[in-house]
Amino acid sequence: MSVTWLLLSVLSVSPLAGQDDSILELRPQELLQELDHPDRWRWIPEQRMPPGNLFERVLITSFITPVVFFQGDVGAGGGAGITDLDFLNKRRSQFASIWATYTSEGQRRFSLSWGKWLSHLDVPGRGALQGDRDYMGFSVQHSKTLTSRFFGLGPETTLRDEASYSRKTSSVQFDVQKSFPLEGGDWVWNLTGTLQADDLDSGKVTGAFDVLDKHPQLFVEGDSFDALWVHAGLRHDTRDAQHLPYQGHSIGVSITAVPLVQDRNGGAIASLMASWIRPVTPLFHDGGDTTLNHPPIDSCAAYCSLSSTIGDVPFWALPTLGGDHFIRGTIRGRWRDRCAWATGAEWRPWILKDGFPLVWNLQVERAGLALFADAGAVAPEMGALFDSAVHSSVGVGLRATFERQALFRADIGWSDEGDTNLSISYGLPF
């Protein structure tokens, strides 16, 4: 699911004026008990699906969002986004969005996306139940990023090796995810196909090398890269939610392959990923009513991952560490090579379980913290991976939800090489 969808779903879930929060958030037990996996369905009350066109539903299920910003290396910029969480008035079973931004230095982004929940049970007059494991989507995107960063390949690179490049990407993508053997079942497969064209140019990061000058061979191999990308995955997933789980595990394999590429040989990245999450005794509250749509539950979580590259893959698509998922104490893509492993853990306590209002009818459902530590390594081949230098980071994060399907986080981490990184994202890192 796209970040745009998660961001704007935040704004759609605040209680409507004059409504009783407890009535809105009670899950319909008599309907859930008829489902195979009731804990994996989200409840949407009738009040959150008002009729009307896009403009009549503004700030409830549709949003028109202006964007204005300034960044030193990309200039002044602006744009707008339109998102409809109840596209075509299909009882929240479909959503669509369109975004466009542009800066004075020529950085730009355009995206158009549509999605549909495949597990959807309508209850006229009351609301709808939505399974969070089964969906399909389609998107068209174009972007030009002026400040992509590259430090070189291998575990011994330093911050002084920083180089940058510009990357222009155009893509058409289709993706689908389904659970089995029953709806909402423990096994989940997903498939994504992307037709994508990538072109590189000199970077714009002040004070950094240019990848074209510092790594000319890698630059040429990654430039004018027109290809079909196919991502396929299979996992055993017992978690009680996909976006914000409180218990269960997910263990799976995936492969991202380039079966068709113009004037080059294909390649693939194979990955193993596992995560575990367990509820723990709360410190700042006494727990919550389990009949609510989203009771406050403190938890601990851990993950491990392993990736290996086969054949020819451009440097910008190789496994990486750093950013907002793996080794959050340093910049995205800080370490990169053909093979990588990572592991980490988090403690996630809720501090404010009752939340607080923001503006209009929008309110934060609850807020909390996360204490995390993670580690990992990269290497040119699998045989050298576990003898490679291990990098690590620790940090603290802020968490806020507007409902269970919409979590906002801000993490600040400190790496073992003295770097500091602030990442702001939607959804959990694992």
Secondary structure, DSSP 8 states (H G I E B T S, - for coil): --HHHHHHHGGG-S--TT--HHHHHB--HHHHTTSSSGGGEEEEEGGGS--S-TTTTBTTTEEEEEEEEEETTTEEEEEEEEEETTGGGSTTSEEEEEEEEEETTS-EEEEEEEEEESSEEEETTTEEEEESS-EEEEEEEEEEEEEEEE--SSTT--GGG-EEEEEEEEEEEEEEEEEESSTT-SEEEEEEEEEEEEEEEE---TT-EEHHHHSHHHHHHHSSEEEEEEEEEEEEE--S-SSS-SSEEEEEEEEEEEEEETTS--EEEEEEEEEEEEE---SSS----TTBSS----EEEEEEEEEEEEE---GGGS-EE-SSSSSTTS-TTSEE-SEEEEEEEEEE-EEESS-EE-STT-EE-EEEEEEEEEEEEEESSHHHHTTS--EEEEEEEEEEEEETTEEEEEEEEEETTS-EEEEEEES---
